[in-house]
Amino acid sequence: MAFRWTMHGDGRGLAPGEVVKPDERLSWPRTIGIGAQHVIAMFGATFVFPLVMGLDPNIAVMMSGVATILFLLITQGKVPSYLGTSASFVGGVVAVRAAFGGDTPAADKVVTGAILVAGLVLALCGVAIHVLGVQIIHRIFPPVVTGAVVMLIGFGLAYVVADVYWPQDPWIALITMIATFVFIVLFRGFLGRIGVLLGLVFGFVLSWIADKVFGNITAYNAGTGKIDTHPRVSFQAVADADLFGLPHFNMPPSFHVSAVLVVLPAVIALIAENVGHVKAVGQMTGADVDPQMGKAIIADGVGTAVATAVGGSPTTTYAENIGVMAATRVYSTAAYYIAAVIAILFGLSPKFGALVAATPGGVLGGVTVILYGMIGLLGAKIWVENRVDFADPVNMVPIGAGIILAIGPVTHQITGDFSLAGIALGTIVVLAGYHLLRAIAGRRAKEVTGGEIGLERDPAV
């Protein structure tokens, strides 16, 4: 069924109450149009998050298309989804860069090597889930733990905004943040879903205008690591880049155990995220997707490993594209193949990638303060939806301790050359502490399992 679709009706439209199933399609022109919508829906986050992580957005966009095709093949076309850049690794990547030299090609290889291993671990978890059943997730990662890990991944990045991005241009950061607030809340439907992208574009243009009106800024320069006078926006790299060509693949990856341990907590978030998104797809299509859950997680892990092997970004199923399906009632996997091909073609323009990479640090400060906060609060959303009882000290004590360790960030030296810090340390305390206290208390967890992670708006709007 991978490349075979039955025409839905006359291929022109849907009658009231009808849907286009995964193995169906509309006419090819209409299918291409739906595929283009999927590209627009995923585009903002797919290149914003690589930018935040210091990875090449061109490669990220291209490899998101490759990862999506792999996902559709592995799930045999039964789970229509798009794999865009995952936000769950941002905290770990920042910590790895701090330990391995910052924003350098060598550090890029360490980052992608660590995420590649995490992708393989995620794929192995998918194999275990496929063999043992989806309930194994809920026993090891109940909502109280999953919510805590998501929260500390987001809030554990607060120091990045304060120490790296905001000082580069505080006023641009503040104005960009406020503008993004307005875009997200004021606009409805599609424009509301890309509010963060609109805020980034607004801040970019504002920085360019500020250079023309006020001249260069004297502030912290992330490139030199010190305060100096420099332009907010430089288009030199854009002018030098080719309009068409292959992106600069940064490989082979470099593998370090300490770096792998720092990014591994993101695997917990990705498992929960995939489960939530795949179940959402199942509810919309009316299909039983539980037998596909393990395959979906395997596919996400494989996609992440393949993407990072060439210097790309980690992937995950995208709620933004689930929103497109809910709005159009078209669940055809043919549209996702079209979207994937378009994304791969976008990756073949180095000039586009250079333009994205020219985004000023102050603009990133205004955008990331929102993104990191949203990620953190999604952890609280999981707790609320699953009615986690924080009157129970087994829930409250290890969770509170782990979050504080991550936000610090606190560093714990294990040996002379190995330490655990921030998000990695906090995750270990949350997971091990919860299960240890639960065993000591001698009672089962009370929480209802479930929960979904995603930066999406309500698909109905």
Secondary structure, DSSP 8 states (H G I E B T S, - for coil): -TT--EE-TTSS---TT--B-TTEE--HHHHHHHHHHHHHHHHHHHHHHHHHHT--HHHHHHHHHHHHHHHHHHTTTSS---EEE-STTHHHHHHHHHHTTSSSHHHHHHHHHHHHHHHHHHHHHHHHHHHH-THHHHHHS-HHHHHHHHHHHHHTTHHHIIIIIGGG-HHHHHHHHHHHHHHHHH--HHHHHTHHHHHHHHHHHHHHHHHHHH--EEEEETTTTEEEEE-S---HHHHHS-SSS------S----HHHHHHHTHHHHHHHHHHHHHHHHHHHHHT---HHHHHHHHHHHHHHHHHHHHTT---EEE-HHHHHHHHHH-B--HHHHHHHHHHHHHHTT-HHHHHHHHT--HHHHHHHHHHHHHHHHHHHHHHHHHTT--TTSHHHHHHHHHHHHHHHTT-EEEEETTEEEEHHHHHHHHHHHHHHHHHHHHT----------------TT-
